């Protein structure tokens, strides 16, 4: 915390809310009476190392996107060369966003990431809308997409010549979500171990594909790399960024668990830099590898591009790729559940979600109620198995919210220049990111009005919810009593208690 801000807060009449929302906890010392940072009690523990942090980011990003999105990007761009260009631009765009989040994360070190940044900067209402969008649409929908992709690849071995039954795919996706919900409720170290193991598996699968692509290039397999049939409709090209950026979705997830990261000022920016550069290089090279072998019609006609690629080149060993991809997406579901539950937890700590979601399991020190509700909402989204429609819903909601969060950076530079910033980003980067976010939010409204209309309607449902359940404090006594009874019953059922209160 900057010296100037601390002095301001020590003066008579200073508001403590800024200190609290920047992630600091204080309590009077029993002997001296001085304010000291609070560090004990039932709370989330900082157990994640730099390597764990890198694995969370890489594991969350490389889920299903690289195995599903090549088809979506190619549909919208029309040509191989333009699709590869879109993948590269998406990676650069992600790097800029991650760079901005590094400054915000080191300045506001609190679970909740952009929700916490918007809360500090723009107030409770917009923070709640962000929380609502992320909790009700983006995270559970993303878990459903990745779990469905896991199921498709997992059962591909049993249905090599035909499409697997839709019911079987959704049931297996539900099983995947339930197993990983249990792991995340049981032990954080279990969840990070799963993340580490499956991150290495997915990287191995992609390195195998990339190595194969390099061999194909050395054989002169470059006939598919051209600008033929390039899409000329600007709005259609803008839609391709939804599929491309969906594959990069997850780059900001480490910020959601920053309270569980060891030495966040040092490890957060390092983990972000290492992970985003690695993922961008891997994604672009993987797409190049696909197109050394597969034609445009083959990619457009495939729901599982990596499997089609393996069938053409690997012969009897082709089964390896579906196995590795299934492992990749399994780890992706784990990472998203791990970070999603912390968003519910952060919202409950701020009084914008039911109190039960802020509670910690007394034996396991995990936010079990938040994990369970994240898993439940994800299971609800399995009612639809149309992956590309789900991606469009997620894309619109995501970039509205993240663009708003990045806006917090220049605003806080102007409003609170005295706050300590271990990392200072050049202002041109958030400006570029905000303009690009506006572009990829507004233009697809023209090309895909139905999906964006539905996405907007879902966002707007958060307005009455906020005013009825959050802003309305003077509820009738019987409603308060009923809610307290439900909370207590759930508390006893799951054996959870509230975290330490933040006081000054």
N, C-alpha and C positions, 0 to 999 in steps of 0.2 A: 504494500500500500504506500503511495507517495506521501512524503512528509507533510506537504501542504494539505492533502485531504485529511490526514490524521489530525492535524492541528485544527482544521475546521470542525471536525466531529467532536473534538474535546471541548470546544467552546460551548458556553451555556446556550441552550436552545437549538443546538445542532441536531439534525435528524439522523437517527441511527440506521435508517432503512438502506442507504447506499452501502454502508459498511457490511450489512447483512447480505445484501443482494450481490455483492462482489465475492461472496463465498467465505467470509470470515465469521467465526463464532467466538463470542466473548462472555466471560463470567467474572464476577468479583473474586479476587483472591481471598481465601479465608483468613489470612494473617494480615496482609497489608491493605486489603480493600481495593487494590488497583485492578484495572481491567486487564485480564489475560485471555489469550486465545484458548477456547475450550477444545479438548481433544479426547475426552473419555466418554464412556457410555456405550449403549447399544447403537452402533452406527455402521455404515459401510466402511470397509477397510481398504487402505491403499496397498493392494497386493500385486498390481500389474506393473511389470517391468517394461523397458523400452521394446524388447522383443515381443512381449505380449501385446503391446500397443500396436506395433507394426502388423502383427498377425490379426488383430481385431479389424484394422482398416482394410488390409488386403483380403482377409476372409469375408468381410461384409461386402466389399466391392465385387470381388470375383465370386459371384453366386451363380445366378442363372443367365445374367445379361449377355456375356460373351458367347454363350451357346444358343441363345434365343434371338438376340437383337440383330445379328448380321442379316437375317431375313427381313426384319422390319426396316432397317436402314436402307437396304437395297431396294425394297418396294418403293420407298419414298424418293430415292435418288436416281434410280434407273440404270446407272452404270457403275462398274466396279471402281474405277478411279475416283469418282465423286464420293462413293461410299467410304473409301479409305481416307479421303480428305476429311470427310465428316468425322470419322473416328479420331483422327489426329486433332482436329479443332476441338472436339469434345474433351480430349485429354488436356489440352492447353487451358481450356475454359475451367476445367476442374482444378488445375493447379492454381489458377488465380483465386478461385473461391477458397481453396484450402489455405492459401497464403493469408487471405483476409481472416479466416477463422483462427489461424494461429495467433494473431494479435488479440482477437477477442477472447480466445480461450485462456491465454496467459494473463490477461487483464481481469477477466471475470471468471475466476476459478470455481465454478459451481456446476453440479450435475444439472443437465437440462439443455446445455449448449444454446442454440439460437433462441429457444424459449426463454432462457435466463437473460440473454442479451436484449431481446425485445422487451422483457419485463423491466430491466434497468433503464432502457432508453426511451421507450414509447408508451409505457404504462401497462396496466393490468388488462385492459380490454383487448388490445391487439395481441398481447402475449397469450391470452386465452384463445383467441381465434387461431393463432399459430399452434397452440397446444391441441385444440380440437381437430384441426386439419391433420396434424401429424399422428395423433392417437387414433382418430376414427377412420382416416383414409389411408395415409401414406404408409405407415408402418405395418398395420395388419394386412393391407393389400399387397405390399411388397413380400411379406412372409408367405402369403398365399401363392403368389407368382413363383417364388423360388421353390416352395414345397411342391407345387404342381410340376415344375420342371424336374425336380428330383424324382418324382413318381414316374414321369414319362420315360426318363432315362433308365430308371431302376427296373421297369417292367419290359423295356425294349428287348431284352434278351429272351423273354418268354413269348414275345409277339414279333418275331423278326420280319415277317412278310405282311403284316397288317397293323392297323392302328389298335392299340389296347383299348379295352372297354372304359368308357368315361367314368363309370362308377368305381371301377378298380383303381383308377388313377387318383381320384379324389379321396378314396378311403385310405390309400397308402400315404397321401399327403397329410391327412389328418393324423395318422399314426406317427409320422415324422414329427409333426408339431407337438404332439402330446409327450413323446419321449424327451424331446429337447426342453420342453417346459419343466419336466421333472428334474432334468440335469441342472437347469438354472435355478430351480428352487432349492436343490439339495446342497450345492456347494459352488461358490464362485470359482474356486480352483479347478473343479471338474469342468465348468463351462469354458474356462480359458484353455485347459488341456485339450478339450475337444476342438476348440478353435485352432490351436497350434497344429494338431495332427492333421486336420482336414485342410488347413491352409497349405501345408506342404504337399498334400496329395493333389490338390487342384493345380498348384504350380508345376508339379511333375507332369500332369496331364498336358498342360499348355506348352511346357518345354518340349515334350515329345512331338506335339503338333508343329511347333515352330521349327524344330530340327528337321522334321519331314519336309516342311516347306522350303527350308534352305537347300536340301538335297534336290527337290523338284526344280528350284530356280537354277541350280547348277546344271541341270539337264536341259535348260532352255524353255521351261514350261511358263511362258509369259504371255501366251496368246489371249488370255482372258483380261489382261490389264489394258483397258481402253476406255474411251469416253462414249462408246456407242449407246444410243437410246438414253442419253442423259436427260433427266427431267428438267423442263424449262419453267414449270410453274413454281414461282418463288414460295408460295405457301406450302406446297407439297415438300419442298426441300426443307423448310422450317420444321415440318413434322418429323423429318428424319432425325432431328436433334433430340426428340423425345425418346426415341428408341436408343440412340447412341448414349445420351446422358443417363438413361435408365441403367445402362450397363455400368456406368461409373457411380451410380447411386450408392451411398455408404461412405463416401470420402470424409464426411463430417461426423461419423458415428463415434469416434474416440472422444470427441468433445462432450458427448452425453454421459460418459463415465469418468470424467476427469478427476472426481474426488477419489476414485479407486486407482488412479495412476500415480506411481511413485515419481517424485520430483517433477511435477507437470511442466514447470517453466522450462526445464531442460529437455524433457522427453517428448512433450506434445509436438513442438515444431519439428523435432528430428524424426519422429514417427510419421508425421504427415509428409514431410519431404521425401523420405525413403520410400514410403508406400505408394504415393501418387506417381512418382517417376517410374517405379517398377511396373505398376499396373498399366500406365500409358504405353510403355515400350512393349509389354507383353501383349496388350490388346491389338495394337497396330500390326505387330509381327504375326499374330494369330490370324488376323483377317487376310494378310498377305498369303499366309500358308494355305488357307481355305481356297483362295482363288487361283492358286497354282494348279489346282486339280479340278475344282468344281466350276461349272459354267453358271451363268446367270439363271437359266431355267431350273437347274438342279438346286441351287440355293433357295430360290423362291418356292420351289415345290417341297422343301424339307422343313419339318418342324424341329428336327434335331440335326443341325448342320454338322456338328462334330461326328455324329454317328455315320452320316452319309459319307463324310470325308474318310472315316476309318474303313468303311466297307470297300471303298474303291482301292485303298492303298495297303491295308494291313492284312487282308485275307483272313485266315483262321484266328489271328490275334486281334481282330477288330473288336472283340468283346471288351478289351481293356478300356477303350475310350468311354463307353457308356458307364462302366464301373467307376472310373475316375471322375466323370462328370457328376454322377450320382453322389459321390463323396464330396465333390466341390459344393454342390447345392445343399447338401446336408449341413456342411459347415457354415454355409451362408445363412441358412435358417437359424442356426445357433447364434451367430453373431448379431443378427437383427433382433432376435428375442432378447439377447443379453442387454443390448443398448436401448431397445424400445421400453423395456420395463423401467429403466431409469428415468424415462421421460414422464411416465405416470407417477413415479415416485417424486420427481421434482415438482410436478403440478400439484400433487397432494400436499407437499411441504409448504407450498405457497397458498394453500386454501382454495385452489381452483379445481381440485378433483376430490372425490370422497376421501375422508381422512384415512380409511383403511389402507389405501394405496401407499401411504407414507410410512407404513409400519414395517419393521424388520423382524424376521424370524429369530427368536431368541437363541436358538441353538446353532443355526447355520449362518446367521448374520447375512441373510439374503433378503431382498425385497419380494418375498414370495407372493403377496397379494397382487403386486404390480405385474409380476411374471404371468400369473394365472389369467388376469384380465387381458393381457396382450395376446396370449395364446387363444383365449376364447374368441376375441374379435377376429383373429386370423382364421379360425375355423369357420366363422360366419361367411367370410369372403370366398370360401371354397364352394359356395353355392353356384358360383360362376367359374367355368373352366376356360373362358375366352381370354387367353393371356394378353393379346394385343389390346383389347378394350381396357383391361385392367391397367396396362402400362400407360395408356392415354390419360386415364383418370389420375393416376399417380403423378405423371409428368406435369400436368397443369397445376395441381395443388402444390407439388414440391417447389416449383420454380417461383411461384407467387411468394411462398413463405421464405425461401432462402434468399431471394432478392431483397425482401424486407429486412432480413437479418443482417445482410451485408451493408445495407443502408445505415445500420447502427454505427458502423465504424467511423465514417466521416462525421456523423452527427455527434458522436461522443468526443471526437477530436476537437470539435467546435465548442461543445457544451462543457466538457470536463478535460481541458488540456493538462490539468495538474495530476491526473491519475497516472499511476505507475504503469508503464508499458515496456515489458522486457523485449518485445518485438515491435518495431514500428514499420508499417507497410507504407510504401509510396502511395499517395492518394489516387494516382492515376489507375491503379489496379482495381480498387472498389468501384470507381466510376465506370470503368470498362465493364465490370461484372454486372453492375446495376442496369446499364443500358442494354447489355446482351440479355439479361433476364427479362426485361420488358419486351424485347423483341421476340424471344421464344415463348413468351406467354400470350402476347396479343395476336401475332400472325397466325398461329394454329387455330385461333377462334374462327377465322375466316374459312380455313380449310376443313375444320372438323367441329362445326358448331354444336352438334348434339353432345359429344363427349365433354367439351369444355362447358357447355350449358349445365350438364349434370354435375360436373365438378364444382362449378360456381354455386349451384343450388345446395350441394352438400356443405360447402364452406359457409353459406348463409345460414344454415340451420344452427350454427354455433351462436348466432346473435341472441335468439330467444333463450337458449340454454344458459348463456352468460347472465342475462338479466334476471332470470327466474331462480337459477340455482347458485349463482356466485354473488352477483351484486345485491340481491335481495337478502338483507341480513336479518330483518325483523319478521322472520317466519313465525306462524302460530306455534304455541308451546307444544301442541300435540304432534306436529310434524317434527320438531326438534327432538322430542322424546322418542318418536318412532325411529328416526335416523340413528340416534344414540344407541338404541336397543339393538338395531341391526349391526352397527359397528362393533358393539361389545360381543355379540354372538359370533361374528366372523373372527374377531380377535381371539376368542377362546378356541374356535375351531382350528385355526391355523397356527395358534400359539405365537402371536406377534405383538410387539409393543411399539409405541411411537419412538422416533429418534429424539435425542436431546434437543430441547428448545433453544433457539438462538436468542440470547438476551444481551443487553449492555448494562 
